[in-house]
Amino acid sequence: MAKGMTADKVRNLTEEEIRTQERDLNDQLFRLKFQMKMGQTESLKKVRGLRKDIARIKTIARERVLSAGNGNGQPAAAPKAAKKPAERKTEAKAASKTENKAEKKTATARK
């Protein structure tokens, strides 16, 4: 991305152009970091600028996904995340606790 690229300029890009720009910026950032590690350059300002440009592109891409969604902050086709085994265990424990409480209440009511 050229120096001085603003969010307005990024918003005018198409989806394909945004993906291409993000890929190019990530490649540039990788090369620059590699050069810094090798001691060939000390351009920390360029690294910061590239990181900000990448963040700007990702933010605008995310805004587009959310605006194409159903309006409640969820993407249009948000897949449900699979539950982890630990989450399933805690849910099962919570369910069994509520069942036990209900059984105790009915048992005391019968007495």
Phi and psi in radians as a Rosetta constraint file:
Dihedral C 1 N 2 CA 2 C 2 CIRCULARHARMONIC -1.224 0.35
Dihedral N 2 CA 2 C 2 N 3 CIRCULARHARMONIC 2.730 0.35
Dihedral C 2 N 3 CA 3 C 3 CIRCULARHARMONIC -1.107 0.35
Dihedral N 3 CA 3 C 3 N 4 CIRCULARHARMONIC 2.372 0.35
Dihedral C 3 N 4 CA 4 C 4 CIRCULARHARMONIC 1.517 0.35
Dihedral N 4 CA 4 C 4 N 5 CIRCULARHARMONIC 0.230 0.35
Dihedral C 4 N 5 CA 5 C 5 CIRCULARHARMONIC -1.256 0.35
Dihedral N 5 CA 5 C 5 N 6 CIRCULARHARMONIC 2.152 0.35
Dihedral C 5 N 6 CA 6 C 6 CIRCULARHARMONIC -1.775 0.35
Dihedral N 6 CA 6 C 6 N 7 CIRCULARHARMONIC 3.008 0.35
Dihedral C 6 N 7 CA 7 C 7 CIRCULARHARMONIC -1.104 0.35
Dihedral N 7 CA 7 C 7 N 8 CIRCULARHARMONIC -0.578 0.35
Dihedral C 7 N 8 CA 8 C 8 CIRCULARHARMONIC -1.109 0.35
Dihedral N 8 CA 8 C 8 N 9 CIRCULARHARMONIC -0.702 0.35
Dihedral C 8 N 9 CA 9 C 9 CIRCULARHARMONIC -1.172 0.35
Dihedral N 9 CA 9 C 9 N 10 CIRCULARHARMONIC -0.647 0.35
Dihedral C 9 N 10 CA 10 C 10 CIRCULARHARMONIC -1.196 0.35
Dihedral N 10 CA 10 C 10 N 11 CIRCULARHARMONIC -0.661 0.35
Dihedral C 10 N 11 CA 11 C 11 CIRCULARHARMONIC -1.116 0.35
Dihedral N 11 CA 11 C 11 N 12 CIRCULARHARMONIC -0.434 0.35
Dihedral C 11 N 12 CA 12 C 12 CIRCULARHARMONIC -1.412 0.35
Dihedral N 12 CA 12 C 12 N 13 CIRCULARHARMONIC -0.123 0.35
Dihedral C 12 N 13 CA 13 C 13 CIRCULARHARMONIC -1.427 0.35
Dihedral N 13 CA 13 C 13 N 14 CIRCULARHARMONIC 2.716 0.35
Dihedral C 13 N 14 CA 14 C 14 CIRCULARHARMONIC -1.429 0.35
Dihedral N 14 CA 14 C 14 N 15 CIRCULARHARMONIC 2.981 0.35
Dihedral C 14 N 15 CA 15 C 15 CIRCULARHARMONIC -1.042 0.35
Dihedral N 15 CA 15 C 15 N 16 CIRCULARHARMONIC -0.758 0.35
Dihedral C 15 N 16 CA 16 C 16 CIRCULARHARMONIC -1.131 0.35
Dihedral N 16 CA 16 C 16 N 17 CIRCULARHARMONIC -0.713 0.35
Dihedral C 16 N 17 CA 17 C 17 CIRCULARHARMONIC -1.140 0.35
Dihedral N 17 CA 17 C 17 N 18 CIRCULARHARMONIC -0.654 0.35
Dihedral C 17 N 18 CA 18 C 18 CIRCULARHARMONIC -1.115 0.35
Dihedral N 18 CA 18 C 18 N 19 CIRCULARHARMONIC -0.800 0.35
Dihedral C 18 N 19 CA 19 C 19 CIRCULARHARMONIC -1.067 0.35
Dihedral N 19 CA 19 C 19 N 20 CIRCULARHARMONIC -0.715 0.35
Dihedral C 19 N 20 CA 20 C 20 CIRCULARHARMONIC -1.132 0.35
Dihedral N 20 CA 20 C 20 N 21 CIRCULARHARMONIC -0.768 0.35
Dihedral C 20 N 21 CA 21 C 21 CIRCULARHARMONIC -1.072 0.35
Dihedral N 21 CA 21 C 21 N 22 CIRCULARHARMONIC -0.764 0.35
Dihedral C 21 N 22 CA 22 C 22 CIRCULARHARMONIC -1.096 0.35
Dihedral N 22 CA 22 C 22 N 23 CIRCULARHARMONIC -0.751 0.35
Dihedral C 22 N 23 CA 23 C 23 CIRCULARHARMONIC -1.089 0.35
Dihedral N 23 CA 23 C 23 N 24 CIRCULARHARMONIC -0.769 0.35
Dihedral C 23 N 24 CA 24 C 24 CIRCULARHARMONIC -1.110 0.35
Dihedral N 24 CA 24 C 24 N 25 CIRCULARHARMONIC -0.751 0.35
Dihedral C 24 N 25 CA 25 C 25 CIRCULARHARMONIC -1.140 0.35
Dihedral N 25 CA 25 C 25 N 26 CIRCULARHARMONIC -0.690 0.35
Dihedral C 25 N 26 CA 26 C 26 CIRCULARHARMONIC -1.112 0.35
Dihedral N 26 CA 26 C 26 N 27 CIRCULARHARMONIC -0.680 0.35
Dihedral C 26 N 27 CA 27 C 27 CIRCULARHARMONIC -1.117 0.35
Dihedral N 27 CA 27 C 27 N 28 CIRCULARHARMONIC -0.777 0.35
Dihedral C 27 N 28 CA 28 C 28 CIRCULARHARMONIC -1.068 0.35
Dihedral N 28 CA 28 C 28 N 29 CIRCULARHARMONIC -0.739 0.35
Dihedral C 28 N 29 CA 29 C 29 CIRCULARHARMONIC -1.110 0.35
Dihedral N 29 CA 29 C 29 N 30 CIRCULARHARMONIC -0.722 0.35
Dihedral C 29 N 30 CA 30 C 30 CIRCULARHARMONIC -1.066 0.35
Dihedral N 30 CA 30 C 30 N 31 CIRCULARHARMONIC -0.830 0.35
Dihedral C 30 N 31 CA 31 C 31 CIRCULARHARMONIC -1.092 0.35
Dihedral N 31 CA 31 C 31 N 32 CIRCULARHARMONIC -0.708 0.35
Dihedral C 31 N 32 CA 32 C 32 CIRCULARHARMONIC -1.165 0.35
Dihedral N 32 CA 32 C 32 N 33 CIRCULARHARMONIC -0.733 0.35
Dihedral C 32 N 33 CA 33 C 33 CIRCULARHARMONIC -1.106 0.35
Dihedral N 33 CA 33 C 33 N 34 CIRCULARHARMONIC -0.690 0.35
Dihedral C 33 N 34 CA 34 C 34 CIRCULARHARMONIC -1.097 0.35
Dihedral N 34 CA 34 C 34 N 35 CIRCULARHARMONIC -0.762 0.35
Dihedral C 34 N 35 CA 35 C 35 CIRCULARHARMONIC -1.097 0.35
Dihedral N 35 CA 35 C 35 N 36 CIRCULARHARMONIC -0.672 0.35
Dihedral C 35 N 36 CA 36 C 36 CIRCULARHARMONIC -1.130 0.35
Dihedral N 36 CA 36 C 36 N 37 CIRCULARHARMONIC -0.723 0.35
Dihedral C 36 N 37 CA 37 C 37 CIRCULARHARMONIC -1.134 0.35
Dihedral N 37 CA 37 C 37 N 38 CIRCULARHARMONIC -0.588 0.35
Dihedral C 37 N 38 CA 38 C 38 CIRCULARHARMONIC -1.418 0.35
Dihedral N 38 CA 38 C 38 N 39 CIRCULARHARMONIC -0.140 0.35
Dihedral C 38 N 39 CA 39 C 39 CIRCULARHARMONIC 1.424 0.35
Dihedral N 39 CA 39 C 39 N 40 CIRCULARHARMONIC 0.292 0.35
Dihedral C 39 N 40 CA 40 C 40 CIRCULARHARMONIC -1.462 0.35
Dihedral N 40 CA 40 C 40 N 41 CIRCULARHARMONIC -0.388 0.35
Dihedral C 40 N 41 CA 41 C 41 CIRCULARHARMONIC -2.591 0.35
Dihedral N 41 CA 41 C 41 N 42 CIRCULARHARMONIC 2.786 0.35
Dihedral C 41 N 42 CA 42 C 42 CIRCULARHARMONIC -2.300 0.35
Dihedral N 42 CA 42 C 42 N 43 CIRCULARHARMONIC 0.788 0.35
Dihedral C 42 N 43 CA 43 C 43 CIRCULARHARMONIC -1.668 0.35
Dihedral N 43 CA 43 C 43 N 44 CIRCULARHARMONIC 1.305 0.35
Dihedral C 43 N 44 CA 44 C 44 CIRCULARHARMONIC -1.177 0.35
Dihedral N 44 CA 44 C 44 N 45 CIRCULARHARMONIC -0.538 0.35
Dihedral C 44 N 45 CA 45 C 45 CIRCULARHARMONIC -1.114 0.35
Dihedral N 45 CA 45 C 45 N 46 CIRCULARHARMONIC -0.657 0.35
Dihedral C 45 N 46 CA 46 C 46 CIRCULARHARMONIC -1.156 0.35
Dihedral N 46 CA 46 C 46 N 47 CIRCULARHARMONIC -0.694 0.35
Dihedral C 46 N 47 CA 47 C 47 CIRCULARHARMONIC -1.094 0.35
Dihedral N 47 CA 47 C 47 N 48 CIRCULARHARMONIC -0.805 0.35
Dihedral C 47 N 48 CA 48 C 48 CIRCULARHARMONIC -1.088 0.35
Dihedral N 48 CA 48 C 48 N 49 CIRCULARHARMONIC -0.736 0.35
Dihedral C 48 N 49 CA 49 C 49 CIRCULARHARMONIC -1.112 0.35
Dihedral N 49 CA 49 C 49 N 50 CIRCULARHARMONIC -0.737 0.35
Dihedral C 49 N 50 CA 50 C 50 CIRCULARHARMONIC -1.127 0.35
Dihedral N 50 CA 50 C 50 N 51 CIRCULARHARMONIC -0.733 0.35
Dihedral C 50 N 51 CA 51 C 51 CIRCULARHARMONIC -1.097 0.35
Dihedral N 51 CA 51 C 51 N 52 CIRCULARHARMONIC -0.693 0.35
Dihedral C 51 N 52 CA 52 C 52 CIRCULARHARMONIC -1.170 0.35
Dihedral N 52 CA 52 C 52 N 53 CIRCULARHARMONIC -0.689 0.35
Dihedral C 52 N 53 CA 53 C 53 CIRCULARHARMONIC -1.131 0.35
Dihedral N 53 CA 53 C 53 N 54 CIRCULARHARMONIC -0.708 0.35
Dihedral C 53 N 54 CA 54 C 54 CIRCULARHARMONIC -1.119 0.35
Dihedral N 54 CA 54 C 54 N 55 CIRCULARHARMONIC -0.746 0.35
Dihedral C 54 N 55 CA 55 C 55 CIRCULARHARMONIC -1.106 0.35
Dihedral N 55 CA 55 C 55 N 56 CIRCULARHARMONIC -0.693 0.35
Dihedral C 55 N 56 CA 56 C 56 CIRCULARHARMONIC -1.089 0.35
Dihedral N 56 CA 56 C 56 N 57 CIRCULARHARMONIC -0.758 0.35
Dihedral C 56 N 57 CA 57 C 57 CIRCULARHARMONIC -1.147 0.35
Dihedral N 57 CA 57 C 57 N 58 CIRCULARHARMONIC -0.773 0.35
Dihedral C 57 N 58 CA 58 C 58 CIRCULARHARMONIC -1.121 0.35
Dihedral N 58 CA 58 C 58 N 59 CIRCULARHARMONIC -0.661 0.35
Dihedral C 58 N 59 CA 59 C 59 CIRCULARHARMONIC -1.108 0.35
Dihedral N 59 CA 59 C 59 N 60 CIRCULARHARMONIC -0.789 0.35
Dihedral C 59 N 60 CA 60 C 60 CIRCULARHARMONIC -1.197 0.35
Dihedral N 60 CA 60 C 60 N 61 CIRCULARHARMONIC -0.646 0.35
Dihedral C 60 N 61 CA 61 C 61 CIRCULARHARMONIC -1.095 0.35
Dihedral N 61 CA 61 C 61 N 62 CIRCULARHARMONIC -0.709 0.35
Dihedral C 61 N 62 CA 62 C 62 CIRCULARHARMONIC -1.176 0.35
Dihedral N 62 CA 62 C 62 N 63 CIRCULARHARMONIC -0.673 0.35
Dihedral C 62 N 63 CA 63 C 63 CIRCULARHARMONIC -1.030 0.35
Dihedral N 63 CA 63 C 63 N 64 CIRCULARHARMONIC -0.707 0.35
Dihedral C 63 N 64 CA 64 C 64 CIRCULARHARMONIC -1.160 0.35
Dihedral N 64 CA 64 C 64 N 65 CIRCULARHARMONIC -0.675 0.35
Dihedral C 64 N 65 CA 65 C 65 CIRCULARHARMONIC -1.113 0.35
Dihedral N 65 CA 65 C 65 N 66 CIRCULARHARMONIC -0.770 0.35
Dihedral C 65 N 66 CA 66 C 66 CIRCULARHARMONIC -1.215 0.35
Dihedral N 66 CA 66 C 66 N 67 CIRCULARHARMONIC -0.617 0.35
Dihedral C 66 N 67 CA 67 C 67 CIRCULARHARMONIC -1.238 0.35
Dihedral N 67 CA 67 C 67 N 68 CIRCULARHARMONIC -0.451 0.35
Dihedral C 67 N 68 CA 68 C 68 CIRCULARHARMONIC -1.407 0.35
Dihedral N 68 CA 68 C 68 N 69 CIRCULARHARMONIC -0.172 0.35
Dihedral C 68 N 69 CA 69 C 69 CIRCULARHARMONIC -1.343 0.35
Dihedral N 69 CA 69 C 69 N 70 CIRCULARHARMONIC -2.780 0.35
Dihedral C 69 N 70 CA 70 C 70 CIRCULARHARMONIC -1.603 0.35
Dihedral N 70 CA 70 C 70 N 71 CIRCULARHARMONIC 0.149 0.35
Dihedral C 70 N 71 CA 71 C 71 CIRCULARHARMONIC 1.574 0.35
Dihedral N 71 CA 71 C 71 N 72 CIRCULARHARMONIC -0.110 0.35
Dihedral C 71 N 72 CA 72 C 72 CIRCULARHARMONIC -1.808 0.35
Dihedral N 72 CA 72 C 72 N 73 CIRCULARHARMONIC 0.371 0.35
Dihedral C 72 N 73 CA 73 C 73 CIRCULARHARMONIC 1.584 0.35
Dihedral N 73 CA 73 C 73 N 74 CIRCULARHARMONIC 0.026 0.35
Dihedral C 73 N 74 CA 74 C 74 CIRCULARHARMONIC -1.850 0.35
Dihedral N 74 CA 74 C 74 N 75 CIRCULARHARMONIC 2.528 0.35
Dihedral C 74 N 75 CA 75 C 75 CIRCULARHARMONIC -1.113 0.35
Dihedral N 75 CA 75 C 75 N 76 CIRCULARHARMONIC 2.841 0.35
Dihedral C 75 N 76 CA 76 C 76 CIRCULARHARMONIC -1.038 0.35
Dihedral N 76 CA 76 C 76 N 77 CIRCULARHARMONIC -0.803 0.35
Dihedral C 76 N 77 CA 77 C 77 CIRCULARHARMONIC -2.120 0.35
Dihedral N 77 CA 77 C 77 N 78 CIRCULARHARMONIC 1.154 0.35
Dihedral C 77 N 78 CA 78 C 78 CIRCULARHARMONIC -1.383 0.35
Dihedral N 78 CA 78 C 78 N 79 CIRCULARHARMONIC 1.949 0.35
Dihedral C 78 N 79 CA 79 C 79 CIRCULARHARMONIC -1.263 0.35
Dihedral N 79 CA 79 C 79 N 80 CIRCULARHARMONIC 2.522 0.35
Dihedral C 79 N 80 CA 80 C 80 CIRCULARHARMONIC -1.294 0.35
Dihedral N 80 CA 80 C 80 N 81 CIRCULARHARMONIC 2.345 0.35
Dihedral C 80 N 81 CA 81 C 81 CIRCULARHARMONIC -1.319 0.35
Dihedral N 81 CA 81 C 81 N 82 CIRCULARHARMONIC 2.416 0.35
Dihedral C 81 N 82 CA 82 C 82 CIRCULARHARMONIC -1.222 0.35
Dihedral N 82 CA 82 C 82 N 83 CIRCULARHARMONIC 2.445 0.35
Dihedral C 82 N 83 CA 83 C 83 CIRCULARHARMONIC -1.362 0.35
Dihedral N 83 CA 83 C 83 N 84 CIRCULARHARMONIC 2.504 0.35
Dihedral C 83 N 84 CA 84 C 84 CIRCULARHARMONIC -1.356 0.35
Dihedral N 84 CA 84 C 84 N 85 CIRCULARHARMONIC 2.707 0.35
Dihedral C 84 N 85 CA 85 C 85 CIRCULARHARMONIC -0.987 0.35
Dihedral N 85 CA 85 C 85 N 86 CIRCULARHARMONIC -0.648 0.35
Dihedral C 85 N 86 CA 86 C 86 CIRCULARHARMONIC -1.119 0.35
Dihedral N 86 CA 86 C 86 N 87 CIRCULARHARMONIC -0.669 0.35
Dihedral C 86 N 87 CA 87 C 87 CIRCULARHARMONIC -1.163 0.35
Dihedral N 87 CA 87 C 87 N 88 CIRCULARHARMONIC -0.676 0.35
Dihedral C 87 N 88 CA 88 C 88 CIRCULARHARMONIC -1.134 0.35
Dihedral N 88 CA 88 C 88 N 89 CIRCULARHARMONIC -0.663 0.35
Dihedral C 88 N 89 CA 89 C 89 CIRCULARHARMONIC -1.139 0.35
Dihedral N 89 CA 89 C 89 N 90 CIRCULARHARMONIC -0.766 0.35
Dihedral C 89 N 90 CA 90 C 90 CIRCULARHARMONIC -1.156 0.35
Dihedral N 90 CA 90 C 90 N 91 CIRCULARHARMONIC -0.630 0.35
Dihedral C 90 N 91 CA 91 C 91 CIRCULARHARMONIC -1.157 0.35
Dihedral N 91 CA 91 C 91 N 92 CIRCULARHARMONIC -0.689 0.35
Dihedral C 91 N 92 CA 92 C 92 CIRCULARHARMONIC -1.142 0.35
Dihedral N 92 CA 92 C 92 N 93 CIRCULARHARMONIC -0.706 0.35
Dihedral C 92 N 93 CA 93 C 93 CIRCULARHARMONIC -1.113 0.35
Dihedral N 93 CA 93 C 93 N 94 CIRCULARHARMONIC -0.763 0.35
Dihedral C 93 N 94 CA 94 C 94 CIRCULARHARMONIC -1.103 0.35
Dihedral N 94 CA 94 C 94 N 95 CIRCULARHARMONIC -0.707 0.35
Dihedral C 94 N 95 CA 95 C 95 CIRCULARHARMONIC -1.147 0.35
Dihedral N 95 CA 95 C 95 N 96 CIRCULARHARMONIC -0.710 0.35
Dihedral C 95 N 96 CA 96 C 96 CIRCULARHARMONIC -1.201 0.35
Dihedral N 96 CA 96 C 96 N 97 CIRCULARHARMONIC -0.586 0.35
Dihedral C 96 N 97 CA 97 C 97 CIRCULARHARMONIC -1.124 0.35
Dihedral N 97 CA 97 C 97 N 98 CIRCULARHARMONIC -0.753 0.35
Dihedral C 97 N 98 CA 98 C 98 CIRCULARHARMONIC -1.185 0.35
Dihedral N 98 CA 98 C 98 N 99 CIRCULARHARMONIC -0.601 0.35
Dihedral C 98 N 99 CA 99 C 99 CIRCULARHARMONIC -1.162 0.35
Dihedral N 99 CA 99 C 99 N 100 CIRCULARHARMONIC -0.705 0.35
Dihedral C 99 N 100 CA 100 C 100 CIRCULARHARMONIC -1.114 0.35
Dihedral N 100 CA 100 C 100 N 101 CIRCULARHARMONIC -0.721 0.35
Dihedral C 100 N 101 CA 101 C 101 CIRCULARHARMONIC -1.095 0.35
Dihedral N 101 CA 101 C 101 N 102 CIRCULARHARMONIC -0.740 0.35
Dihedral C 101 N 102 CA 102 C 102 CIRCULARHARMONIC -1.128 0.35
Dihedral N 102 CA 102 C 102 N 103 CIRCULARHARMONIC -0.696 0.35
Dihedral C 102 N 103 CA 103 C 103 CIRCULARHARMONIC -1.134 0.35
Dihedral N 103 CA 103 C 103 N 104 CIRCULARHARMONIC -0.708 0.35
Dihedral C 103 N 104 CA 104 C 104 CIRCULARHARMONIC -1.128 0.35
Dihedral N 104 CA 104 C 104 N 105 CIRCULARHARMONIC -0.690 0.35
Dihedral C 104 N 105 CA 105 C 105 CIRCULARHARMONIC -1.140 0.35
Dihedral N 105 CA 105 C 105 N 106 CIRCULARHARMONIC -0.721 0.35
Dihedral C 105 N 106 CA 106 C 106 CIRCULARHARMONIC -1.223 0.35
Dihedral N 106 CA 106 C 106 N 107 CIRCULARHARMONIC -0.588 0.35
Dihedral C 106 N 107 CA 107 C 107 CIRCULARHARMONIC -1.178 0.35
Dihedral N 107 CA 107 C 107 N 108 CIRCULARHARMONIC -0.710 0.35
Dihedral C 107 N 108 CA 108 C 108 CIRCULARHARMONIC -1.258 0.35
Dihedral N 108 CA 108 C 108 N 109 CIRCULARHARMONIC -0.512 0.35
Dihedral C 108 N 109 CA 109 C 109 CIRCULARHARMONIC -1.255 0.35
Dihedral N 109 CA 109 C 109 N 110 CIRCULARHARMONIC -0.519 0.35
Dihedral C 109 N 110 CA 110 C 110 CIRCULARHARMONIC -1.288 0.35
Dihedral N 110 CA 110 C 110 N 111 CIRCULARHARMONIC -0.468 0.35
